[in-house]
Amino acid sequence: LGVTSRAENIHVDDATQYRGSLVPEFADELQRYYNQTGNSAWETDPFPFEWTPVTPPESDLYGRMQTYGGGGYSALYNMSKPVTSESFSYDMQYLSEVWVDFKTRLIVLELTLANHHLGGFVSVNVLFENSASGSISPMMDVSCFNVFDTAAIKASNVIDWIRAAITILWVGGVRLYLKTKERLSQGRSSFAYIMTFSGVIDCSIVGLTAALKYMSMKGPFPDPMKTTAFQNFLLFGSAERMCFIMEATLMLILIVKFTTLTRFSPPIFRFFKLFTRSVRMFFAFAFVFVPLLFGSAYAAHTIWSPYVFSFSDWSQAFAATMLGTYQPMPHALRMEATGRGWAIPFLIYFFLSTKVFAVHAFLAITVHAWFEVELAEGADATKESWSADQYLDWALWPAVYETLRRKKPGSSRQEGYVEAEEASDSDSSSSSDEDQK
């Protein structure tokens, strides 16, 4: 887009009035150059020397060391204005000489780009985070968004409304009422169903569906092609990206809900039992595994934080240690070169405590749970298959099942139902044969 970008300067103390000072020789040269050519692309001249809050509030900026608000010292740079390389060099020198000093913690370049092939826009924030020690950490935040509703988007919005209405009315209304009524008939609390695994999934489906519809009812985005002043679209792009994440989460929960319906198959039922028993023991074993992992990450950060980027902060050190549990430790040679003799003892300790013992203990827990499930819920020839009546009892509404089969709903869940049904079928066939004789 041929629009204006914005440079933003965030200081340590937001309330401090910024006072910039130029090197005298450069100030005179710069003034003479601009007076002669007037070829600068900076639209804010001179740079603002007072803190300017952003109104309305914009999305926060997430750096590696901390989170920053949307306010700051900001200046506009017209990227569509033709400037020479010499003028651009002066502009950048003006930025560094006037604006940046030892109190600067973050420099942000904000711009909006157009993707004409896909009919969308891209909000780009390039961040340069300056630590108190003087190190500079570059980052980039890219968010894609659309401002125009195509025919496909309008059709999908109609389908989303229908889906939301069915989901909220059926799952959050009818199903919740029936399940609560069933629990009350059993003498249990009215909240008993909500506290079950299926209840949590149903509540998650209803909550995500309602949240998605609320987020989709946002006001229209300002058209980047028609804006006359700088507009930061990071908040709009972040909201659209969050909608996609929530859609993916909703699809994941729906798939989990569908898989729970397949538990009527005995092999799948035993697999669910295996998973449940394993996760419970995993949680107990985590009280052993997590301290080992944190201890290794703490030791690696203490020894190699000045030398190896993977151990420079806590999040990086923990991520590198986690990766080391199933693959070779990253930067092992670099650790040996800068560890002053600590690399080999650390790697031996990490290998024995984490890789040999802790990681393989998870496999041992799974094998142990498998044997428990096979012994307690083992395969039985009389329970491996369902009869037609059992499938109908599972699939049909109780009133429909009772009308068609003349049996009480839920009778097929009784122990030994298959054997009794097969025995009754064989008795009836034998009696019919005797009558024919």
C-alpha positions in Angstrom: 0.0 0.0 0.0 1.2 3.5 -0.7 0.4 4.6 2.8 2.3 6.1 5.7 4.1 3.8 8.2 4.8 4.7 11.8 7.8 4.4 13.9 7.3 4.2 17.7 9.7 4.7 20.5 8.9 3.3 24.0 11.0 4.4 27.0 11.6 2.9 30.4 9.6 5.6 32.2 6.4 6.5 30.3 5.9 9.7 32.2 9.4 11.0 31.5 9.4 13.9 29.0 11.8 13.0 26.3 14.5 15.6 25.4 16.6 14.8 22.3 19.9 16.5 21.5 21.7 16.5 18.2 25.4 16.5 17.7 26.0 20.2 16.7 27.8 19.5 13.5 25.2 17.0 12.3 22.4 19.4 13.3 23.7 22.2 11.2 24.4 19.8 8.2 20.9 18.3 8.5 19.2 21.7 8.7 21.1 22.9 5.6 20.2 19.7 3.7 16.5 19.9 4.5 16.3 23.6 3.7 17.9 23.0 0.3 16.1 19.9 -0.8 13.0 19.5 1.3 13.3 15.8 0.4 12.6 14.2 3.7 9.9 11.5 4.0 9.3 12.2 7.7 5.8 13.7 8.0 6.2 14.5 11.7 8.8 17.2 11.8 10.2 17.7 14.3 9.9 14.4 16.1 7.4 14.5 19.0 9.3 15.2 22.3 6.4 14.3 24.6 4.7 11.0 25.3 1.7 10.4 23.2 -0.9 7.8 24.3 -2.7 5.9 21.6 -6.4 6.6 21.3 -8.3 4.3 21.0 -6.1 1.7 22.8 -4.4 -0.6 20.4 -3.1 -4.2 20.8 -0.2 -4.7 23.2 3.2 -5.4 21.8 4.8 -8.6 23.0 8.5 -8.6 23.3 10.8 -11.3 24.6 11.5 -9.5 27.9 8.2 -7.9 28.6 4.8 -6.7 27.2 4.5 -3.1 26.1 1.4 -0.9 25.8 0.3 0.9 22.6 1.5 4.4 23.6 4.8 6.0 22.9 6.7 8.6 20.9 5.6 8.1 17.4 6.6 9.7 14.0 5.1 9.1 10.6 7.2 8.2 7.6 5.7 8.4 4.1 6.9 5.3 2.2 5.2 6.3 -1.0 7.1 9.6 -1.3 10.0 9.3 -3.7 13.3 9.9 -1.9 16.9 9.5 -2.9 19.3 7.1 -1.2 21.1 10.1 0.2 17.8 11.5 1.7 16.9 8.1 3.1 20.4 7.9 4.8 19.8 11.3 6.3 16.3 10.3 7.5 17.7 7.2 9.2 20.5 9.2 10.8 18.0 11.7 12.0 16.1 8.8 13.6 19.2 7.5 15.4 20.6 10.8 16.4 17.4 12.5 17.6 15.2 9.8 18.8 17.1 6.9 20.3 19.0 7.2 23.6 19.9 5.0 26.5 16.4 5.0 27.9 14.9 3.5 24.7 13.5 0.0 25.3 11.6 -0.7 22.1 11.6 0.7 18.6 8.6 -0.4 16.4 8.1 0.0 12.7 4.4 -0.4 11.9 3.0 -0.7 8.4 0.1 -2.3 6.5 0.7 -4.3 3.2 -1.8 -5.4 0.6 -1.9 -8.9 -0.9 -3.7 -8.3 -4.2 -3.5 -12.0 -5.2 -5.6 -13.2 -2.1 -7.6 -10.0 -1.7 -6.4 -9.4 1.9 -4.1 -7.3 4.0 -1.2 -7.9 6.2 -0.4 -5.9 9.4 3.4 -6.0 10.0 5.1 -4.8 13.2 8.9 -5.0 13.3 10.2 -4.8 16.8 13.7 -4.0 18.0 13.8 -4.6 21.8 16.8 -3.0 23.6 17.7 -4.6 26.9 19.2 -2.7 29.9 22.6 -4.4 29.1 22.6 -3.1 25.5 21.7 -6.2 23.6 19.1 -5.8 20.8 16.5 -8.5 20.1 14.7 -8.2 16.8 11.2 -9.6 16.4 8.3 -9.5 13.9 4.5 -9.8 14.4 2.6 -10.5 11.2 -1.2 -10.7 11.2 -3.4 -11.3 8.1 -7.0 -9.9 7.8 -9.8 -9.2 5.3 -12.0 -6.2 5.2 -14.3 -7.2 2.3 -17.1 -9.8 2.5 -17.2 -12.0 -0.6 -20.1 -14.1 -1.6 -18.4 -17.2 0.0 -17.9 -15.3 3.3 -21.5 -14.2 3.4 -22.7 -17.8 2.7 -20.4 -19.1 5.5 -21.8 -16.5 7.9 -25.3 -17.8 7.3 -24.2 -21.4 7.8 -22.4 -20.3 11.0 -25.6 -18.7 12.4 -27.5 -21.9 11.7 -24.8 -24.0 13.3 -24.6 -21.8 16.3 -28.4 -21.9 16.8 -28.5 -25.7 16.6 -25.5 -26.2 18.8 -26.7 -23.8 21.6 -30.3 -25.0 21.5 -29.6 -28.7 21.3 -26.3 -29.2 23.3 -26.9 -26.3 25.7 -30.6 -26.8 26.1 -32.2 -30.1 25.2 -29.3 -32.4 25.9 -28.4 -30.6 29.1 -32.0 -30.9 30.3 -32.3 -34.6 29.5 -29.0 -35.5 31.1 -29.7 -33.4 34.2 -33.2 -35.1 34.5 -31.5 -38.5 34.2 -29.1 -37.7 37.0 -31.9 -36.4 39.2 -33.8 -39.6 38.7 -30.8 -41.5 39.9 -30.8 -39.4 43.1 -27.7 -37.4 42.2 -27.0 -33.7 42.1 -28.3 -31.5 39.3 -24.6 -30.6 38.5 -23.5 -34.2 38.3 -23.5 -34.3 34.5 -21.6 -31.0 34.1 -18.8 -32.4 36.2 -18.4 -35.4 34.0 -16.0 -35.7 31.0 -18.9 -35.5 28.5 -20.4 -32.6 30.4 -17.2 -30.6 30.2 -17.0 -31.3 26.4 -20.6 -30.1 25.9 -20.0 -27.0 27.9 -16.8 -26.3 26.0 -18.7 -26.7 22.7 -21.5 -24.3 23.7 -19.0 -21.7 25.1 -16.7 -21.7 22.1 -19.7 -21.4 19.7 -21.1 -18.4 21.6 -17.7 -16.8 21.8 -17.0 -17.2 18.1 -20.4 -15.6 17.2 -19.7 -12.7 19.6 -16.3 -12.1 18.0 -17.7 -12.4 14.5 -20.2 -9.6 15.3 -17.5 -7.0 15.6 -17.8 -3.8 13.7 -16.5 -3.5 10.1 -12.7 -3.0 9.7 -11.7 0.5 8.4 -10.8 0.2 4.8 -7.0 0.6 4.5 -7.4 1.9 0.9 -9.5 4.9 2.1 -7.7 5.9 5.3 -6.3 9.4 5.2 -4.2 9.0 8.4 -2.1 6.2 9.8 -4.1 3.3 11.1 -2.6 0.4 13.1 -4.4 -2.9 12.1 -2.6 -5.1 14.5 -5.6 -5.4 16.8 -7.9 -6.4 13.9 -5.4 -8.9 12.6 -4.9 -10.4 16.1 -8.7 -10.7 16.6 -9.1 -12.5 13.2 -6.2 -14.8 14.0 -7.8 -15.6 17.4 -11.0 -16.5 15.6 -9.1 -19.1 13.5 -7.5 -20.5 16.6 -10.9 -20.9 18.3 -12.4 -22.5 15.2 -9.6 -25.0 15.2 -10.1 -25.7 19.0 -13.9 -26.2 18.4 -13.1 -28.7 15.6 -10.8 -30.5 17.9 -13.4 -30.7 20.7 -16.0 -31.9 18.2 -13.7 -34.7 17.1 -13.1 -35.7 20.7 -16.9 -35.7 21.2 -17.3 -38.0 18.2 -14.6 -40.4 19.4 -16.4 -40.7 22.7 -19.4 -42.1 20.9 -17.4 -45.0 19.5 -16.8 -46.4 23.0 -19.6 -48.9 22.4 -17.0 -51.0 20.6 -15.2 -53.1 23.2 -11.7 -52.6 21.7 -12.2 -48.8 21.6 -13.6 -48.9 25.1 -10.5 -50.7 26.4 -8.3 -48.1 24.6 -10.2 -45.3 26.4 -9.6 -47.2 29.7 -5.9 -47.6 28.8 -5.6 -43.8 28.1 -7.4 -42.8 31.3 -5.3 -45.1 33.5 -2.1 -43.9 31.8 -2.9 -40.2 32.2 -3.6 -40.6 35.9 -0.3 -42.3 36.5 1.4 -39.7 34.2 0.1 -37.0 36.5 1.5 -38.7 39.6 4.9 -39.4 37.9 5.0 -35.7 36.9 5.9 -34.9 40.5 9.2 -36.7 39.8 9.7 -35.8 36.2 9.0 -32.0 36.3 11.5 -31.3 39.1 14.2 -33.2 37.2 13.5 -31.2 34.1 13.4 -27.9 35.8 16.6 -28.7 37.6 18.4 -29.4 34.4 17.0 -26.3 32.8 18.1 -24.2 35.8 21.6 -25.7 35.7 21.9 -25.1 31.9 20.7 -21.5 32.2 23.1 -20.8 35.1 26.2 -22.1 33.3 25.6 -21.2 29.6 23.2 -18.2 29.6 26.0 -15.7 28.5 27.3 -18.0 25.8 24.4 -20.1 24.2 21.3 -18.4 22.9 19.1 -21.5 23.6 19.9 -21.0 27.4 19.8 -17.2 27.4 16.4 -16.9 29.2 14.1 -19.2 31.2 11.7 -19.9 28.3 14.5 -20.7 25.9 16.3 -22.9 28.5 13.2 -24.9 29.3 12.3 -25.4 25.6 15.9 -26.5 24.8 15.9 -28.9 27.7 12.5 -30.3 26.6 13.9 -30.9 23.1 16.9 -32.6 24.6 14.6 -35.3 26.1 14.0 -37.0 22.7 16.9 -35.7 20.5 20.5 -34.8 21.0 21.1 -31.8 23.2 21.3 -28.8 20.9 24.6 -27.0 20.7 26.5 -29.7 22.6 29.8 -28.7 21.1 29.2 -25.0 21.9 28.4 -26.1 25.5 31.7 -28.0 25.7 33.7 -25.0 24.3 32.2 -22.5 26.8 31.2 -24.6 29.8 34.6 -24.6 31.5 34.5 -28.3 32.1 30.8 -28.5 33.1 29.4 -29.8 29.7 30.3 -33.5 30.1 29.1 -33.9 33.7 25.9 -32.1 32.8 25.3 -34.2 29.7 26.0 -37.4 31.6 23.6 -36.4 34.4 20.9 -35.3 31.9 21.3 -38.6 30.0 21.0 -40.9 33.0 18.3 -39.0 35.0 16.1 -37.8 32.2 16.6 -39.9 29.0 17.4 -43.3 30.6 15.1 -43.1 33.6 12.3 -40.6 33.3 11.4 -40.7 29.6 11.3 -44.5 29.5 9.2 -44.5 32.7 6.3 -43.1 30.6 6.5 -46.1 28.3 6.6 -48.5 31.3 3.5 -46.8 32.8 1.6 -47.3 29.5 2.6 -51.0 29.4 1.5 -51.4 33.0 -1.8 -49.8 32.3 -2.3 -52.0 29.2 -1.9 -55.2 31.3 -4.3 -53.8 33.9 -6.9 -53.1 31.3 -6.5 -56.4 29.6 -6.9 -58.3 32.9 -9.8 -56.2 34.2 -11.6 -55.5 31.0 -10.2 -58.4 28.9 -11.7 -59.7 25.7 -14.8 -61.9 26.0 -16.3 -63.7 23.1 -19.8 -63.1 24.5 -19.2 -59.3 24.7 -17.1 -58.5 21.7 -20.1 -58.1 19.3 -23.4 -56.4 19.6 -26.8 -57.8 18.5 -29.1 -55.8 16.3 -31.3 -55.1 19.3 -28.4 -53.6 21.2 -27.5 -51.3 18.3 -31.1 -50.1 18.1 -31.2 -49.5 21.9 -28.0 -47.4 21.6 -29.1 -45.4 18.5 -32.8 -44.8 18.9 -34.7 -42.5 21.2 -36.1 -44.4 24.2 -39.8 -43.9 23.1 -39.0 -45.0 19.6 -37.1 -48.1 20.8 -39.9 -49.1 23.1 -42.5 -48.8 20.4 -40.5 -50.8 17.8 -39.0 -53.5 20.0 -41.6 -53.7 22.8 -38.8 -53.7 25.4 -37.8 -51.3 28.1 -35.1 -48.8 27.0 -31.7 -49.6 28.4 -32.5 -53.3 28.9 -29.7 -54.3 26.5 -27.1 -52.8 28.8 -27.7 -55.5 31.4 -25.0 -58.0 32.0 -25.5 -61.3 30.1 -28.0 -59.7 27.8 -26.4 -61.2 24.6 -26.2 -64.7 26.1 -29.9 -64.5 27.2 -31.0 -63.2 23.8 -29.1 -65.9 22.0 -30.5 -68.6 24.3 -34.0 -67.3 23.8 -33.5 -67.3 20.1 -32.2 -70.9 20.2 -35.1 -72.0 22.4 -37.7 -70.5 20.2 -36.2 -72.1 17.1 -36.0 -75.6 18.8 -39.6 -75.3 20.0 -40.8 -74.4 16.5 -39.0 -77.5 15.2 -40.7 -79.7 17.8 -44.1 -78.2 16.8 -43.5 -79.0 13.2 -42.7 -82.6 14.1 
